[in-house]
Amino acid sequence: MAETLTVPRDLVQRLRARLPAVTREHLFDCYAISETTWTKLRDGKPIKRSTLERILQRYERLLARAA
């Protein structure tokens, strides 16, 4: 079974700050996640570690492009 974890609220807020809007298209374009995964993040429910790792990699790329 895949390892899951709960993402700290401050990290979810930082991820949200980089989204132009919380839409299916922006979630996929920015973080390659679904609305279901975003809802889990937002609501403090656990997600797979591999999913969080992918989100964080994409988040770092967004930060690098903005710099």
PDB file of N, H, CA, C and O in Angstrom:
ATOM      1  N   MET A   1       0.838  -1.186   0.000  1.00  0.00           N
ATOM      2  CA  MET A   1       0.000   0.000   0.000  1.00  0.00           C
ATOM      3  C   MET A   1       0.882   1.249   0.000  1.00  0.00           C
ATOM      4  O   MET A   1       1.933   1.278   0.639  1.00  0.00           O
ATOM      5  N   ALA A   2       0.449   2.255  -0.709  1.00  0.00           N
ATOM      6  H   ALA A   2      -0.405   2.232  -1.228  1.00  0.00           H
ATOM      7  CA  ALA A   2       1.225   3.494  -0.835  1.00  0.00           C
ATOM      8  C   ALA A   2       1.249   4.261   0.488  1.00  0.00           C
ATOM      9  O   ALA A   2       0.260   4.310   1.219  1.00  0.00           O
ATOM     10  N   GLU A   3       2.394   4.851   0.768  1.00  0.00           N
ATOM     11  H   GLU A   3       3.197   4.811   0.174  1.00  0.00           H
ATOM     12  CA  GLU A   3       2.532   5.668   1.965  1.00  0.00           C
ATOM     13  C   GLU A   3       1.796   6.994   1.749  1.00  0.00           C
ATOM     14  O   GLU A   3       1.924   7.619   0.696  1.00  0.00           O
ATOM     15  N   THR A   4       1.030   7.411   2.749  1.00  0.00           N
ATOM     16  H   THR A   4       0.926   6.903   3.605  1.00  0.00           H
ATOM     17  CA  THR A   4       0.304   8.674   2.658  1.00  0.00           C
ATOM     18  C   THR A   4       0.739   9.602   3.777  1.00  0.00           C
ATOM     19  O   THR A   4       1.280   9.176   4.797  1.00  0.00           O
ATOM     20  N   LEU A   5       0.485  10.884   3.554  1.00  0.00           N
ATOM     21  H   LEU A   5       0.045  11.230   2.725  1.00  0.00           H
ATOM     22  CA  LEU A   5       0.788  11.882   4.575  1.00  0.00           C
ATOM     23  C   LEU A   5      -0.132  13.079   4.414  1.00  0.00           C
ATOM     24  O   LEU A   5      -0.728  13.300   3.360  1.00  0.00           O
ATOM     25  N   THR A   6      -0.227  13.834   5.481  1.00  0.00           N
ATOM     26  H   THR A   6       0.257  13.654   6.337  1.00  0.00           H
ATOM     27  CA  THR A   6      -1.040  15.043   5.489  1.00  0.00           C
ATOM     28  C   THR A   6      -0.116  16.244   5.274  1.00  0.00           C
ATOM     29  O   THR A   6       0.930  16.351   5.914  1.00  0.00           O
ATOM     30  N   VAL A   7      -0.500  17.128   4.387  1.00  0.00           N
ATOM     31  H   VAL A   7      -1.349  17.041   3.867  1.00  0.00           H
ATOM     32  CA  VAL A   7       0.311  18.287   4.030  1.00  0.00           C
ATOM     33  C   VAL A   7      -0.017  19.437   4.977  1.00  0.00           C
ATOM     34  O   VAL A   7      -1.192  19.728   5.199  1.00  0.00           O
ATOM     35  N   PRO A   8       0.996  20.095   5.538  1.00  0.00           N
ATOM     36  CA  PRO A   8       0.746  21.232   6.428  1.00  0.00           C
ATOM     37  C   PRO A   8      -0.035  22.351   5.723  1.00  0.00           C
ATOM     38  O   PRO A   8       0.165  22.620   4.538  1.00  0.00           O
ATOM     39  N   ARG A   9      -0.905  22.977   6.468  1.00  0.00           N
ATOM     40  H   ARG A   9      -1.067  22.758   7.430  1.00  0.00           H
ATOM     41  CA  ARG A   9      -1.775  24.012   5.921  1.00  0.00           C
ATOM     42  C   ARG A   9      -0.997  25.167   5.287  1.00  0.00           C
ATOM     43  O   ARG A   9      -1.422  25.706   4.265  1.00  0.00           O
ATOM     44  N   ASP A  10       0.130  25.551   5.876  1.00  0.00           N
ATOM     45  H   ASP A  10       0.475  25.114   6.706  1.00  0.00           H
ATOM     46  CA  ASP A  10       0.904  26.661   5.307  1.00  0.00           C
ATOM     47  C   ASP A  10       1.455  26.306   3.923  1.00  0.00           C
ATOM     48  O   ASP A  10       1.555  27.175   3.057  1.00  0.00           O
ATOM     49  N   LEU A  11       1.810  25.043   3.709  1.00  0.00           N
ATOM     50  H   LEU A  11       1.729  24.336   4.412  1.00  0.00           H
ATOM     51  CA  LEU A  11       2.281  24.619   2.392  1.00  0.00           C
ATOM     52  C   LEU A  11       1.133  24.656   1.379  1.00  0.00           C
ATOM     53  O   LEU A  11       1.326  25.075   0.238  1.00  0.00           O
ATOM     54  N   VAL A  12      -0.039  24.225   1.787  1.00  0.00           N
ATOM     55  H   VAL A  12      -0.196  23.885   2.714  1.00  0.00           H
ATOM     56  CA  VAL A  12      -1.207  24.281   0.893  1.00  0.00           C
ATOM     57  C   VAL A  12      -1.479  25.734   0.498  1.00  0.00           C
ATOM     58  O   VAL A  12      -1.804  26.015  -0.655  1.00  0.00           O
ATOM     59  N   GLN A  13      -1.350  26.643   1.444  1.00  0.00           N
ATOM     60  H   GLN A  13      -1.086  26.415   2.381  1.00  0.00           H
ATOM     61  CA  GLN A  13      -1.571  28.065   1.145  1.00  0.00           C
ATOM     62  C   GLN A  13      -0.527  28.597   0.165  1.00  0.00           C
ATOM     63  O   GLN A  13      -0.852  29.403  -0.707  1.00  0.00           O
ATOM     64  N   ARG A  14       0.721  28.156   0.300  1.00  0.00           N
ATOM     65  H   ARG A  14       0.986  27.501   1.008  1.00  0.00           H
ATOM     66  CA  ARG A  14       1.763  28.582  -0.654  1.00  0.00           C
ATOM     67  C   ARG A  14       1.498  28.017  -2.042  1.00  0.00           C
ATOM     68  O   ARG A  14       1.696  28.702  -3.046  1.00  0.00           O
ATOM     69  N   LEU A  15       1.046  26.756  -2.099  1.00  0.00           N
ATOM     70  H   LEU A  15       0.885  26.200  -1.284  1.00  0.00           H
ATOM     71  CA  LEU A  15       0.690  26.162  -3.393  1.00  0.00           C
ATOM     72  C   LEU A  15      -0.461  26.941  -4.019  1.00  0.00           C
ATOM     73  O   LEU A  15      -0.436  27.222  -5.218  1.00  0.00           O
ATOM     74  N   ARG A  16      -1.454  27.286  -3.234  1.00  0.00           N
ATOM     75  H   ARG A  16      -1.474  27.057  -2.260  1.00  0.00           H
ATOM     76  CA  ARG A  16      -2.614  28.032  -3.725  1.00  0.00           C
ATOM     77  C   ARG A  16      -2.196  29.398  -4.263  1.00  0.00           C
ATOM     78  O   ARG A  16      -2.747  29.872  -5.257  1.00  0.00           O
ATOM     79  N   ALA A  17      -1.231  30.025  -3.614  1.00  0.00           N
ATOM     80  H   ALA A  17      -0.783  29.641  -2.807  1.00  0.00           H
ATOM     81  CA  ALA A  17      -0.778  31.356  -4.026  1.00  0.00           C
ATOM     82  C   ALA A  17      -0.177  31.348  -5.430  1.00  0.00           C
ATOM     83  O   ALA A  17      -0.183  32.378  -6.104  1.00  0.00           O
ATOM     84  N   ARG A  18       0.334  30.218  -5.877  1.00  0.00           N
ATOM     85  H   ARG A  18       0.339  29.382  -5.329  1.00  0.00           H
ATOM     86  CA  ARG A  18       0.934  30.113  -7.212  1.00  0.00           C
ATOM     87  C   ARG A  18      -0.072  29.736  -8.296  1.00  0.00           C
ATOM     88  O   ARG A  18       0.270  29.726  -9.479  1.00  0.00           O
ATOM     89  N   LEU A  19      -1.303  29.428  -7.907  1.00  0.00           N
ATOM     90  H   LEU A  19      -1.581  29.436  -6.946  1.00  0.00           H
ATOM     91  CA  LEU A  19      -2.334  29.085  -8.889  1.00  0.00           C
ATOM     92  C   LEU A  19      -3.030  30.349  -9.383  1.00  0.00           C
ATOM     93  O   LEU A  19      -3.454  31.171  -8.572  1.00  0.00           O
ATOM     94  N   PRO A  20      -3.153  30.518 -10.688  1.00  0.00           N
ATOM     95  CA  PRO A  20      -3.912  31.662 -11.198  1.00  0.00           C
ATOM     96  C   PRO A  20      -5.376  31.585 -10.772  1.00  0.00           C
ATOM     97  O   PRO A  20      -6.002  32.609 -10.497  1.00  0.00           O
ATOM     98  N   ALA A  21      -5.919  30.367 -10.718  1.00  0.00           N
ATOM     99  H   ALA A  21      -5.411  29.535 -10.941  1.00  0.00           H
ATOM    100  CA  ALA A  21      -7.290  30.101 -10.265  1.00  0.00           C
ATOM    101  C   ALA A  21      -7.373  28.613  -9.939  1.00  0.00           C
ATOM    102  O   ALA A  21      -6.618  27.807 -10.482  1.00  0.00           O
ATOM    103  N   VAL A  22      -8.285  28.261  -9.058  1.00  0.00           N
ATOM    104  H   VAL A  22      -8.899  28.916  -8.616  1.00  0.00           H
ATOM    105  CA  VAL A  22      -8.451  26.854  -8.714  1.00  0.00           C
ATOM    106  C   VAL A  22      -9.450  26.244  -9.695  1.00  0.00           C
ATOM    107  O   VAL A  22     -10.640  26.114  -9.408  1.00  0.00           O
ATOM    108  N   THR A  23      -8.925  25.878 -10.858  1.00  0.00           N
ATOM    109  H   THR A  23      -7.958  25.984 -11.091  1.00  0.00           H
ATOM    110  CA  THR A  23      -9.731  25.228 -11.884  1.00  0.00           C
ATOM    111  C   THR A  23      -9.040  23.936 -12.287  1.00  0.00           C
ATOM    112  O   THR A  23      -7.850  23.751 -12.030  1.00  0.00           O
ATOM    113  N   ARG A  24      -9.775  23.063 -12.906  1.00  0.00           N
ATOM    114  H   ARG A  24     -10.742  23.213 -13.115  1.00  0.00           H
ATOM    115  CA  ARG A  24      -9.225  21.793 -13.373  1.00  0.00           C
ATOM    116  C   ARG A  24      -7.991  22.036 -14.238  1.00  0.00           C
ATOM    117  O   ARG A  24      -6.976  21.356 -14.093  1.00  0.00           O
ATOM    118  N   GLU A  25      -8.089  23.005 -15.130  1.00  0.00           N
ATOM    119  H   GLU A  25      -8.913  23.558 -15.248  1.00  0.00           H
ATOM    120  CA  GLU A  25      -6.990  23.274 -16.050  1.00  0.00           C
ATOM    121  C   GLU A  25      -5.743  23.785 -15.333  1.00  0.00           C
ATOM    122  O   GLU A  25      -4.639  23.303 -15.587  1.00  0.00           O
ATOM    123  N   HIS A  26      -5.912  24.751 -14.449  1.00  0.00           N
ATOM    124  H   HIS A  26      -6.809  25.143 -14.243  1.00  0.00           H
ATOM    125  CA  HIS A  26      -4.762  25.311 -13.736  1.00  0.00           C
ATOM    126  C   HIS A  26      -4.139  24.298 -12.782  1.00  0.00           C
ATOM    127  O   HIS A  26      -2.916  24.235 -12.658  1.00  0.00           O
ATOM    128  N   LEU A  27      -4.969  23.507 -12.108  1.00  0.00           N
ATOM    129  H   LEU A  27      -5.963  23.558 -12.208  1.00  0.00           H
ATOM    130  CA  LEU A  27      -4.422  22.481 -11.219  1.00  0.00           C
ATOM    131  C   LEU A  27      -3.554  21.497 -11.992  1.00  0.00           C
ATOM    132  O   LEU A  27      -2.476  21.116 -11.538  1.00  0.00           O
ATOM    133  N   PHE A  28      -4.033  21.093 -13.157  1.00  0.00           N
ATOM    134  H   PHE A  28      -4.909  21.403 -13.526  1.00  0.00           H
ATOM    135  CA  PHE A  28      -3.254  20.145 -13.942  1.00  0.00           C
ATOM    136  C   PHE A  28      -2.029  20.809 -14.554  1.00  0.00           C
ATOM    137  O   PHE A  28      -0.939  20.236 -14.529  1.00  0.00           O
ATOM    138  N   ASP A  29      -2.191  22.005 -15.102  1.00  0.00           N
ATOM    139  H   ASP A  29      -3.076  22.470 -15.123  1.00  0.00           H
ATOM    140  CA  ASP A  29      -1.057  22.698 -15.728  1.00  0.00           C
ATOM    141  C   ASP A  29       0.051  23.020 -14.720  1.00  0.00           C
ATOM    142  O   ASP A  29       1.234  22.857 -15.019  1.00  0.00           O
ATOM    143  N   CYS A  30      -0.335  23.472 -13.542  1.00  0.00           N
ATOM    144  H   CYS A  30      -1.296  23.604 -13.300  1.00  0.00           H
ATOM    145  CA  CYS A  30       0.665  23.881 -12.544  1.00  0.00           C
ATOM    146  C   CYS A  30       1.262  22.705 -11.777  1.00  0.00           C
ATOM    147  O   CYS A  30       2.479  22.620 -11.614  1.00  0.00           O
ATOM    148  N   TYR A  31       0.402  21.796 -11.305  1.00  0.00           N
ATOM    149  H   TYR A  31      -0.586  21.865 -11.438  1.00  0.00           H
ATOM    150  CA  TYR A  31       0.868  20.742 -10.396  1.00  0.00           C
ATOM    151  C   TYR A  31       0.603  19.320 -10.873  1.00  0.00           C
ATOM    152  O   TYR A  31       0.986  18.364 -10.199  1.00  0.00           O
ATOM    153  N   ALA A  32      -0.043  19.167 -12.023  1.00  0.00           N
ATOM    154  H   ALA A  32      -0.354  19.944 -12.571  1.00  0.00           H
ATOM    155  CA  ALA A  32      -0.382  17.838 -12.558  1.00  0.00           C
ATOM    156  C   ALA A  32      -1.222  17.031 -11.566  1.00  0.00           C
ATOM    157  O   ALA A  32      -0.990  15.839 -11.363  1.00  0.00           O
ATOM    158  N   ILE A  33      -2.206  17.704 -10.951  1.00  0.00           N
ATOM    159  H   ILE A  33      -2.394  18.672 -11.116  1.00  0.00           H
ATOM    160  CA  ILE A  33      -3.104  17.026 -10.025  1.00  0.00           C
ATOM    161  C   ILE A  33      -4.558  17.270 -10.433  1.00  0.00           C
ATOM    162  O   ILE A  33      -4.864  18.179 -11.203  1.00  0.00           O
ATOM    163  N   SER A  34      -5.426  16.443  -9.901  1.00  0.00           N
ATOM    164  H   SER A  34      -5.177  15.704  -9.275  1.00  0.00           H
ATOM    165  CA  SER A  34      -6.856  16.560 -10.168  1.00  0.00           C
ATOM    166  C   SER A  34      -7.530  17.438  -9.117  1.00  0.00           C
ATOM    167  O   SER A  34      -6.930  17.797  -8.104  1.00  0.00           O
ATOM    168  N   GLU A  35      -8.769  17.766  -9.379  1.00  0.00           N
ATOM    169  H   GLU A  35      -9.256  17.474 -10.202  1.00  0.00           H
ATOM    170  CA  GLU A  35      -9.554  18.510  -8.388  1.00  0.00           C
ATOM    171  C   GLU A  35      -9.743  17.681  -7.127  1.00  0.00           C
ATOM    172  O   GLU A  35      -9.800  18.229  -6.026  1.00  0.00           O
ATOM    173  N   THR A  36      -9.840  16.370  -7.277  1.00  0.00           N
ATOM    174  H   THR A  36      -9.794  15.924  -8.171  1.00  0.00           H
ATOM    175  CA  THR A  36      -9.992  15.487  -6.111  1.00  0.00           C
ATOM    176  C   THR A  36      -8.767  15.579  -5.205  1.00  0.00           C
ATOM    177  O   THR A  36      -8.898  15.675  -3.985  1.00  0.00           O
ATOM    178  N   THR A  37      -7.581  15.551  -5.801  1.00  0.00           N
ATOM    179  H   THR A  37      -7.474  15.473  -6.792  1.00  0.00           H
ATOM    180  CA  THR A  37      -6.358  15.673  -5.006  1.00  0.00           C
ATOM    181  C   THR A  37      -6.289  17.045  -4.350  1.00  0.00           C
ATOM    182  O   THR A  37      -5.906  17.152  -3.185  1.00  0.00           O
ATOM    183  N   TRP A  38      -6.652  18.091  -5.078  1.00  0.00           N
ATOM    184  H   TRP A  38      -6.963  18.005  -6.024  1.00  0.00           H
ATOM    185  CA  TRP A  38      -6.639  19.427  -4.497  1.00  0.00           C
ATOM    186  C   TRP A  38      -7.603  19.508  -3.309  1.00  0.00           C
ATOM    187  O   TRP A  38      -7.282  20.123  -2.292  1.00  0.00           O
ATOM    188  N   THR A  39      -8.767  18.899  -3.433  1.00  0.00           N
ATOM    189  H   THR A  39      -9.028  18.400  -4.260  1.00  0.00           H
ATOM    190  CA  THR A  39      -9.746  18.905  -2.347  1.00  0.00           C
ATOM    191  C   THR A  39      -9.176  18.214  -1.116  1.00  0.00           C
ATOM    192  O   THR A  39      -9.371  18.682   0.006  1.00  0.00           O
ATOM    193  N   LYS A  40      -8.476  17.110  -1.318  1.00  0.00           N
ATOM    194  H   LYS A  40      -8.317  16.730  -2.229  1.00  0.00           H
ATOM    195  CA  LYS A  40      -7.840  16.428  -0.191  1.00  0.00           C
ATOM    196  C   LYS A  40      -6.806  17.331   0.474  1.00  0.00           C
ATOM    197  O   LYS A  40      -6.759  17.426   1.700  1.00  0.00           O
ATOM    198  N   LEU A  41      -5.982  17.991  -0.332  1.00  0.00           N
ATOM    199  H   LEU A  41      -6.020  17.914  -1.328  1.00  0.00           H
ATOM    200  CA  LEU A  41      -4.976  18.913   0.212  1.00  0.00           C
ATOM    201  C   LEU A  41      -5.648  20.011   1.021  1.00  0.00           C
ATOM    202  O   LEU A  41      -5.281  20.276   2.166  1.00  0.00           O
ATOM    203  N   ARG A  42      -6.630  20.637   0.410  1.00  0.00           N
ATOM    204  H   ARG A  42      -6.928  20.422  -0.520  1.00  0.00           H
ATOM    205  CA  ARG A  42      -7.341  21.758   1.024  1.00  0.00           C
ATOM    206  C   ARG A  42      -8.015  21.366   2.342  1.00  0.00           C
ATOM    207  O   ARG A  42      -8.046  22.143   3.297  1.00  0.00           O
ATOM    208  N   ASP A  43      -8.553  20.146   2.371  1.00  0.00           N
ATOM    209  H   ASP A  43      -8.528  19.515   1.595  1.00  0.00           H
ATOM    210  CA  ASP A  43      -9.296  19.684   3.543  1.00  0.00           C
ATOM    211  C   ASP A  43      -8.428  18.989   4.586  1.00  0.00           C
ATOM    212  O   ASP A  43      -8.943  18.506   5.595  1.00  0.00           O
ATOM    213  N   GLY A  44      -7.125  18.934   4.355  1.00  0.00           N
ATOM    214  H   GLY A  44      -6.707  19.326   3.536  1.00  0.00           H
ATOM    215  CA  GLY A  44      -6.225  18.327   5.334  1.00  0.00           C
ATOM    216  C   GLY A  44      -6.263  16.811   5.363  1.00  0.00           C
ATOM    217  O   GLY A  44      -5.916  16.200   6.373  1.00  0.00           O
ATOM    218  N   LYS A  45      -6.683  16.200   4.264  1.00  0.00           N
ATOM    219  H   LYS A  45      -6.965  16.697   3.443  1.00  0.00           H
ATOM    220  CA  LYS A  45      -6.723  14.739   4.189  1.00  0.00           C
ATOM    221  C   LYS A  45      -5.417  14.226   3.589  1.00  0.00           C
ATOM    222  O   LYS A  45      -4.751  14.941   2.840  1.00  0.00           O
ATOM    223  N   PRO A  46      -5.054  12.995   3.915  1.00  0.00           N
ATOM    224  CA  PRO A  46      -3.775  12.459   3.411  1.00  0.00           C
ATOM    225  C   PRO A  46      -3.776  12.214   1.903  1.00  0.00           C
ATOM    226  O   PRO A  46      -4.795  11.870   1.304  1.00  0.00           O
ATOM    227  N   ILE A  47      -2.601  12.402   1.319  1.00  0.00           N
ATOM    228  H   ILE A  47      -1.773  12.681   1.805  1.00  0.00           H
ATOM    229  CA  ILE A  47      -2.368  12.077  -0.095  1.00  0.00           C
ATOM    230  C   ILE A  47      -1.123  11.198  -0.164  1.00  0.00           C
ATOM    231  O   ILE A  47      -0.379  11.088   0.810  1.00  0.00           O
ATOM    232  N   LYS A  48      -0.903  10.579  -1.312  1.00  0.00           N
ATOM    233  H   LYS A  48      -1.508  10.668  -2.103  1.00  0.00           H
ATOM    234  CA  LYS A  48       0.270   9.725  -1.486  1.00  0.00           C
ATOM    235  C   LYS A  48       1.546  10.570  -1.446  1.00  0.00           C
ATOM    236  O   LYS A  48       1.584  11.701  -1.932  1.00  0.00           O
ATOM    237  N   ARG A  49       2.576   9.989  -0.857  1.00  0.00           N
ATOM    238  H   ARG A  49       2.546   9.071  -0.463  1.00  0.00           H
ATOM    239  CA  ARG A  49       3.875  10.668  -0.795  1.00  0.00           C
ATOM    240  C   ARG A  49       4.387  10.983  -2.199  1.00  0.00           C
ATOM    241  O   ARG A  49       4.923  12.066  -2.433  1.00  0.00           O
ATOM    242  N   SER A  50       4.227  10.050  -3.126  1.00  0.00           N
ATOM    243  H   SER A  50       3.791   9.171  -2.935  1.00  0.00           H
ATOM    244  CA  SER A  50       4.712  10.270  -4.495  1.00  0.00           C
ATOM    245  C   SER A  50       3.982  11.441  -5.158  1.00  0.00           C
ATOM    246  O   SER A  50       4.574  12.174  -5.949  1.00  0.00           O
ATOM    247  N   THR A  51       2.718  11.612  -4.840  1.00  0.00           N
ATOM    248  H   THR A  51       2.237  11.016  -4.197  1.00  0.00           H
ATOM    249  CA  THR A  51       1.957  12.743  -5.387  1.00  0.00           C
ATOM    250  C   THR A  51       2.507  14.049  -4.823  1.00  0.00           C
ATOM    251  O   THR A  51       2.703  15.013  -5.563  1.00  0.00           O
ATOM    252  N   LEU A  52       2.755  14.083  -3.526  1.00  0.00           N
ATOM    253  H   LEU A  52       2.597  13.300  -2.924  1.00  0.00           H
ATOM    254  CA  LEU A  52       3.307  15.297  -2.920  1.00  0.00           C
ATOM    255  C   LEU A  52       4.684  15.608  -3.500  1.00  0.00           C
ATOM    256  O   LEU A  52       4.997  16.772  -3.748  1.00  0.00           O
ATOM    257  N   GLU A  53       5.497  14.605  -3.717  1.00  0.00           N
ATOM    258  H   GLU A  53       5.243  13.659  -3.516  1.00  0.00           H
ATOM    259  CA  GLU A  53       6.821  14.834  -4.295  1.00  0.00           C
ATOM    260  C   GLU A  53       6.704  15.460  -5.678  1.00  0.00           C
ATOM    261  O   GLU A  53       7.456  16.376  -6.011  1.00  0.00           O
ATOM    262  N   ARG A  54       5.764  14.972  -6.488  1.00  0.00           N
ATOM    263  H   ARG A  54       5.153  14.228  -6.218  1.00  0.00           H
ATOM    264  CA  ARG A  54       5.542  15.534  -7.827  1.00  0.00           C
ATOM    265  C   ARG A  54       5.065  16.982  -7.725  1.00  0.00           C
ATOM    266  O   ARG A  54       5.526  17.846  -8.472  1.00  0.00           O
ATOM    267  N   ILE A  55       4.146  17.243  -6.804  1.00  0.00           N
ATOM    268  H   ILE A  55       3.771  16.542  -6.198  1.00  0.00           H
ATOM    269  CA  ILE A  55       3.637  18.609  -6.615  1.00  0.00           C
ATOM    270  C   ILE A  55       4.781  19.545  -6.239  1.00  0.00           C
ATOM    271  O   ILE A  55       4.903  20.638  -6.792  1.00  0.00           O
ATOM    272  N   LEU A  56       5.613  19.116  -5.306  1.00  0.00           N
ATOM    273  H   LEU A  56       5.514  18.228  -4.858  1.00  0.00           H
ATOM    274  CA  LEU A  56       6.712  19.973  -4.849  1.00  0.00           C
ATOM    275  C   LEU A  56       7.735  20.228  -5.947  1.00  0.00           C
ATOM    276  O   LEU A  56       8.281  21.327  -6.036  1.00  0.00           O
ATOM    277  N   GLN A  57       8.002  19.230  -6.784  1.00  0.00           N
ATOM    278  H   GLN A  57       7.558  18.337  -6.712  1.00  0.00           H
ATOM    279  CA  GLN A  57       8.916  19.437  -7.918  1.00  0.00           C
ATOM    280  C   GLN A  57       8.355  20.497  -8.855  1.00  0.00           C
ATOM    281  O   GLN A  57       9.080  21.385  -9.304  1.00  0.00           O
ATOM    282  N   ARG A  58       7.085  20.403  -9.143  1.00  0.00           N
ATOM    283  H   ARG A  58       6.496  19.681  -8.778  1.00  0.00           H
ATOM    284  CA  ARG A  58       6.461  21.370 -10.047  1.00  0.00           C
ATOM    285  C   ARG A  58       6.383  22.754  -9.395  1.00  0.00           C
ATOM    286  O   ARG A  58       6.521  23.771 -10.074  1.00  0.00           O
ATOM    287  N   TYR A  59       6.162  22.790  -8.083  1.00  0.00           N
ATOM    288  H   TYR A  59       6.050  21.964  -7.530  1.00  0.00           H
ATOM    289  CA  TYR A  59       6.131  24.060  -7.356  1.00  0.00           C
ATOM    290  C   TYR A  59       7.505  24.754  -7.455  1.00  0.00           C
ATOM    291  O   TYR A  59       7.585  25.958  -7.700  1.00  0.00           O
ATOM    292  N   GLU A  60       8.566  23.986  -7.264  1.00  0.00           N
ATOM    293  H   GLU A  60       8.502  23.008  -7.065  1.00  0.00           H
ATOM    294  CA  GLU A  60       9.915  24.544  -7.360  1.00  0.00           C
ATOM    295  C   GLU A  60      10.167  25.108  -8.764  1.00  0.00           C
ATOM    296  O   GLU A  60      10.787  26.162  -8.907  1.00  0.00           O
ATOM    297  N   ARG A  61       9.695  24.416  -9.786  1.00  0.00           N
ATOM    298  H   ARG A  61       9.192  23.559  -9.670  1.00  0.00           H
ATOM    299  CA  ARG A  61       9.849  24.925 -11.151  1.00  0.00           C
ATOM    300  C   ARG A  61       9.098  26.239 -11.343  1.00  0.00           C
ATOM    301  O   ARG A  61       9.597  27.153 -11.999  1.00  0.00           O
ATOM    302  N   LEU A  62       7.900  26.332 -10.772  1.00  0.00           N
ATOM    303  H   LEU A  62       7.494  25.590 -10.239  1.00  0.00           H
ATOM    304  CA  LEU A  62       7.133  27.585 -10.863  1.00  0.00           C
ATOM    305  C   LEU A  62       7.892  28.728 -10.194  1.00  0.00           C
ATOM    306  O   LEU A  62       7.946  29.839 -10.721  1.00  0.00           O
ATOM    307  N   LEU A  63       8.478  28.447  -9.032  1.00  0.00           N
ATOM    308  H   LEU A  63       8.434  27.545  -8.603  1.00  0.00           H
ATOM    309  CA  LEU A  63       9.255  29.477  -8.329  1.00  0.00           C
ATOM    310  C   LEU A  63      10.467  29.905  -9.149  1.00  0.00           C
ATOM    311  O   LEU A  63      10.786  31.091  -9.231  1.00  0.00           O
ATOM    312  N   ALA A  64      11.139  28.928  -9.755  1.00  0.00           N
ATOM    313  H   ALA A  64      10.879  27.964  -9.689  1.00  0.00           H
ATOM    314  CA  ALA A  64      12.329  29.231 -10.547  1.00  0.00           C
ATOM    315  C   ALA A  64      11.978  30.088 -11.760  1.00  0.00           C
ATOM    316  O   ALA A  64      12.730  30.997 -12.112  1.00  0.00           O
ATOM    317  N   ARG A  65      10.858  29.810 -12.393  1.00  0.00           N
ATOM    318  H   ARG A  65      10.247  29.072 -12.107  1.00  0.00           H
ATOM    319  CA  ARG A  65      10.432  30.614 -13.548  1.00  0.00           C
ATOM    320  C   ARG A  65      10.091  32.039 -13.136  1.00  0.00           C
ATOM    321  O   ARG A  65      10.329  32.981 -13.892  1.00  0.00           O
ATOM    322  N   ALA A  66       9.534  32.198 -11.938  1.00  0.00           N
ATOM    323  H   ALA A  66       9.341  31.433 -11.324  1.00  0.00           H
ATOM    324  CA  ALA A  66       9.127  33.515 -11.469  1.00  0.00           C
ATOM    325  C   ALA A  66      10.323  34.383 -11.076  1.00  0.00           C
ATOM    326  O   ALA A  66      10.232  35.610 -11.068  1.00  0.00           O
ATOM    327  N   ALA A  67      11.450  33.730 -10.747  1.00  0.00           N
ATOM    328  H   ALA A  67      11.524  32.733 -10.753  1.00  0.00           H
ATOM    329  CA  ALA A  67      12.628  34.473 -10.275  1.00  0.00           C
ATOM    330  C   ALA A  67      13.375  35.133 -11.399  1.00  0.00           C
ATOM    331  O   ALA A  67      14.387  35.794 -11.163  1.00  0.00           O
TER     332      ALA A  67
END
